[in-house]
Amino acid sequence: MVQYLLSVHSTEADPTPPPEVMERMYAQVDTFNRGLKASGNWVFAGGLHPVTTATVVDATGVDVVTTDGPFAESKEHLGGFWIVQAYDLDAALELARQASRACEGPVEVRPFQDEPGA
């Protein structure tokens, strides 16, 4: 099976949903996660704190430089993700459809690169 990243993005312009909507979305995602585990498609998943909590570490030069905030200056940010395994892209797209319904937002699907020598 191939591993895919299903990522959920948000924008700075998106309002924070009211608590009852957030509770519904959390319950829907929990149900989706249980289904992924039961089907054998689950690898890992996680939601992220707001982008304001990000720190960038750059050790490419002589000195290590750390800066507050996200790496990319963008209005769109990664909010959470799933790593799933699926037999093919069509199966991954079906999982993304279910994920999108659960989290009530768009979900991007990207396959992981093959490991060298695999």
Contacts in CASP RR format, 6 or more apart in sequence:
PFRMAT RR
TARGET T0000
AUTHOR 0000-0000-0000
METHOD contacts of the structure
MODEL  1
MVQYLLSVHSTEADPTPPPEVMERMYAQVDTFNRGLKASGNWVFAGGLHP
VTTATVVDATGVDVVTTDGPFAESKEHLGGFWIVQAYDLDAALELARQAS
RACEGPVEVRPFQDEPGA
1 85 0 8 1.000
1 86 0 8 1.000
1 87 0 8 1.000
2 85 0 8 1.000
2 86 0 8 1.000
2 87 0 8 1.000
2 88 0 8 1.000
2 89 0 8 1.000
2 92 0 8 1.000
2 111 0 8 1.000
2 112 0 8 1.000
3 43 0 8 1.000
3 83 0 8 1.000
3 84 0 8 1.000
3 85 0 8 1.000
3 111 0 8 1.000
3 112 0 8 1.000
4 83 0 8 1.000
4 84 0 8 1.000
4 85 0 8 1.000
4 86 0 8 1.000
4 89 0 8 1.000
4 92 0 8 1.000
4 95 0 8 1.000
4 109 0 8 1.000
4 110 0 8 1.000
4 111 0 8 1.000
4 112 0 8 1.000
5 81 0 8 1.000
5 82 0 8 1.000
5 83 0 8 1.000
5 108 0 8 1.000
5 109 0 8 1.000
5 110 0 8 1.000
5 111 0 8 1.000
5 112 0 8 1.000
6 81 0 8 1.000
6 82 0 8 1.000
6 83 0 8 1.000
6 84 0 8 1.000
6 92 0 8 1.000
6 95 0 8 1.000
6 96 0 8 1.000
6 99 0 8 1.000
6 107 0 8 1.000
6 108 0 8 1.000
6 109 0 8 1.000
7 78 0 8 1.000
7 79 0 8 1.000
7 80 0 8 1.000
7 81 0 8 1.000
7 107 0 8 1.000
7 108 0 8 1.000
7 110 0 8 1.000
8 47 0 8 1.000
8 78 0 8 1.000
8 79 0 8 1.000
8 80 0 8 1.000
8 81 0 8 1.000
8 99 0 8 1.000
8 103 0 8 1.000
8 105 0 8 1.000
8 106 0 8 1.000
8 107 0 8 1.000
9 76 0 8 1.000
9 77 0 8 1.000
9 78 0 8 1.000
9 79 0 8 1.000
9 106 0 8 1.000
9 108 0 8 1.000
10 76 0 8 1.000
10 77 0 8 1.000
10 79 0 8 1.000
11 75 0 8 1.000
11 76 0 8 1.000
11 77 0 8 1.000
12 75 0 8 1.000
12 76 0 8 1.000
12 77 0 8 1.000
13 75 0 8 1.000
16 22 0 8 1.000
17 25 0 8 1.000
21 104 0 8 1.000
25 102 0 8 1.000
25 103 0 8 1.000
25 104 0 8 1.000
28 101 0 8 1.000
28 102 0 8 1.000
28 103 0 8 1.000
28 104 0 8 1.000
29 99 0 8 1.000
29 102 0 8 1.000
29 103 0 8 1.000
31 102 0 8 1.000
32 98 0 8 1.000
32 99 0 8 1.000
32 101 0 8 1.000
32 102 0 8 1.000
33 42 0 8 1.000
33 45 0 8 1.000
33 82 0 8 1.000
35 41 0 8 1.000
35 42 0 8 1.000
36 42 0 8 1.000
36 45 0 8 1.000
36 82 0 8 1.000
36 84 0 8 1.000
36 95 0 8 1.000
40 85 0 8 1.000
41 84 0 8 1.000
41 85 0 8 1.000
41 86 0 8 1.000
41 95 0 8 1.000
42 82 0 8 1.000
42 84 0 8 1.000
43 82 0 8 1.000
43 83 0 8 1.000
43 84 0 8 1.000
43 85 0 8 1.000
44 82 0 8 1.000
44 83 0 8 1.000
45 80 0 8 1.000
45 81 0 8 1.000
45 82 0 8 1.000
45 83 0 8 1.000
46 80 0 8 1.000
46 81 0 8 1.000
46 82 0 8 1.000
47 79 0 8 1.000
47 80 0 8 1.000
47 81 0 8 1.000
48 78 0 8 1.000
48 79 0 8 1.000
48 80 0 8 1.000
48 81 0 8 1.000
51 69 0 8 1.000
51 70 0 8 1.000
51 77 0 8 1.000
52 69 0 8 1.000
54 68 0 8 1.000
54 69 0 8 1.000
54 70 0 8 1.000
54 71 0 8 1.000
55 66 0 8 1.000
55 67 0 8 1.000
55 68 0 8 1.000
55 69 0 8 1.000
56 66 0 8 1.000
56 67 0 8 1.000
56 69 0 8 1.000
56 70 0 8 1.000
56 71 0 8 1.000
57 64 0 8 1.000
57 65 0 8 1.000
57 66 0 8 1.000
58 64 0 8 1.000
58 65 0 8 1.000
58 66 0 8 1.000
58 67 0 8 1.000
59 65 0 8 1.000
70 77 0 8 1.000
82 95 0 8 1.000
82 99 0 8 1.000
83 112 0 8 1.000
84 92 0 8 1.000
84 95 0 8 1.000
86 92 0 8 1.000
86 95 0 8 1.000
89 109 0 8 1.000
89 111 0 8 1.000
92 109 0 8 1.000
92 111 0 8 1.000
93 109 0 8 1.000
96 107 0 8 1.000
96 108 0 8 1.000
96 109 0 8 1.000
99 107 0 8 1.000
100 106 0 8 1.000
100 107 0 8 1.000
END
